[in-house]
Amino acid sequence: MAKPLTPDLFTFVAEIAVKRGDPTPITFNCGGVITIMPPLQEELIICAKCESRIKLLVLSGDPGYVMGRSPNGEPMLIPVQGSSKEKLQISAYRFGLLVTLYLLFSACLAWHLGSLASKSPSTIGALDGSSARFKIMSMILA
């Protein structure tokens, strides 16, 4: 009995592309492209150019991007294949600033919620301004 194939890599496909029924090109890291036709019959595809095995992970809706890591460990946005979302053009510097802002906001939120347990409920009011400032800064950086 043959052993089932195990994937070398994973790629993300937008559910909307599968539901539309349009042919969806899947681009491999080596530059090879395979066009898949919905309905998906295979969860694993093999690149004819580099022979790597890639598992297709269908994400609900049309997310555009997912957060991931580059081979050297840096955070990066991974495009979702078949997505109709516009491709982002964001520099690594701006992306780093955006992540830093998010982490600072999360720390502020955690600090305030932690103090809420020992103080009066009125301490939650400081989060309203932080939330608005975070959203404005995110829109400017993106």
C-alpha positions as MATLAB code, in Angstrom:
seq = 'MAKPLTPDLFTFVAEIAVKRGDPTPITFNCGGVITIMPPLQEELIICAKCESRIKLLVLSGDPGYVMGRSPNGEPMLIPVQGSSKEKLQISAYRFGLLVTLYLLFSACLAWHLGSLASKSPSTIGALDGSSARFKIMSMILA';
ca = [
       0.000    0.000    0.000;
       1.385    3.417   -0.998;
       2.196    5.959    1.682;
       0.072    9.117    1.520;
       1.948   12.164    0.267;
       2.907   14.715    2.877;
       3.113   18.404    1.980;
       6.394   20.319    1.772;
       4.617   23.685    1.942;
       1.176   25.215    2.417;
      -0.700   27.888    0.496;
      -3.902   29.740    1.247;
      -6.821   29.947   -1.186;
      -9.773   32.324   -0.808;
     -13.094   30.528   -0.402;
     -14.728   33.098   -2.678;
     -12.517   31.947   -5.572;
     -13.632   28.344   -5.065;
     -17.314   29.330   -4.819;
     -17.135   31.512   -7.965;
     -16.029   28.469   -9.906;
     -13.394   30.376  -11.873;
     -10.020   28.822  -12.650;
      -7.561   29.917   -9.944;
      -3.822   30.135  -10.680;
      -1.670   28.878   -7.791;
       1.819   30.389   -7.832;
       4.678   28.415   -6.284;
       7.806   29.864   -4.642;
       9.896   28.696   -7.608;
       7.735   30.754  -10.007;
       5.817   27.765  -11.342;
       2.058   28.143  -11.762;
      -0.721   25.547  -11.738;
      -4.305   26.506  -12.480;
      -6.857   24.691  -10.352;
     -10.465   24.268  -11.378;
     -13.213   24.275   -8.752;
     -14.674   22.226   -7.264;
     -11.418   21.302   -5.570;
     -10.859   17.588   -5.798;
      -7.345   17.546   -4.404;
      -5.984   19.085   -1.209;
      -2.396   18.511   -2.329;
      -0.884   19.698   -5.607;
       2.588   19.070   -7.010;
       4.579   21.711   -8.883;
       5.820   20.491  -12.265;
       8.795   22.872  -12.087;
      10.297   22.118   -8.639;
       8.252   19.020   -7.656;
       7.333   20.467   -4.263;
       4.087   19.237   -2.708;
       1.760   22.000   -1.569;
      -1.338   21.596    0.551;
      -4.223   23.955   -0.253;
      -5.853   25.541    2.786;
      -9.157   27.240    1.935;
      -9.852   30.331    4.064;
     -13.427   31.547    4.477;
     -14.480   34.666    2.625;
     -11.984   36.825    0.763;
      -9.271   37.707    3.318;
      -6.606   39.030    0.944;
      -3.678   38.369    3.292;
      -2.702   36.345    6.352;
       0.063   37.092    8.832;
       3.078   34.815    8.640;
       6.856   34.673    8.868;
       9.515   34.809    6.180;
      12.179   32.066    6.052;
      14.477   34.274    8.190;
      11.769   34.698   10.860;
      10.635   38.248   10.013;
       6.871   38.910   10.142;
       5.298   39.245    6.713;
       1.960   39.361    4.942;
       1.249   36.244    2.877;
      -1.146   36.806   -0.037;
      -4.184   34.527   -0.211;
      -4.367   32.991   -3.670;
      -7.545   33.636   -5.628;
      -8.374   36.687   -3.514;
      -9.992   39.650   -5.230;
      -8.461   42.076   -2.713;
      -6.082   44.690   -4.051;
      -2.421   43.796   -3.622;
      -0.811   45.775   -0.803;
       2.311   47.804   -1.373;
       3.675   48.383    2.125;
       7.322   48.729    3.034;
       8.900   46.546    5.696;
       9.550   49.701    7.746;
       5.889   50.761    7.745;
       4.754   47.220    8.401;
       7.107   47.064   11.395;
       5.702   50.349   12.695;
       2.162   49.053   12.306;
       2.972   45.873   14.254;
       4.732   47.930   16.945;
       1.708   50.213   17.287;
      -0.579   47.227   17.585;
       1.582   45.671   20.298;
       1.761   48.953   22.227;
      -2.006   49.309   22.028;
      -2.430   45.695   23.220;
      -0.104   46.351   26.162;
      -2.069   49.487   27.051;
      -5.320   47.558   26.879;
      -3.953   44.751   29.062;
      -2.607   47.232   31.604;
      -5.920   49.059   31.863;
      -7.967   45.870   32.085;
      -5.610   44.552   34.750;
      -6.012   47.664   36.837;
      -9.768   47.467   36.324;
      -9.851   44.383   38.515;
      -8.493   46.337   41.481;
      -9.962   49.794   40.828;
     -13.267   51.321   39.916;
     -14.894   50.594   36.544;
     -14.290   54.209   35.453;
     -10.665   53.325   34.488;
     -11.958   51.691   31.289;
     -12.780   55.149   29.910;
      -9.119   55.819   28.987;
      -9.330   53.118   26.308;
     -11.727   55.111   24.133;
      -9.048   57.628   23.165;
      -6.366   54.960   22.698;
      -8.597   52.994   20.367;
      -9.326   56.025   18.188;
      -5.641   57.048   18.057;
      -4.645   53.497   17.111;
      -7.156   53.365   14.251;
      -6.051   56.745   12.895;
      -2.337   55.825   13.059;
      -3.049   52.470   11.364;
      -4.857   54.183    8.498;
      -1.995   56.684    8.057;
       0.678   53.955    8.006;
      -1.255   51.644    5.668;
];
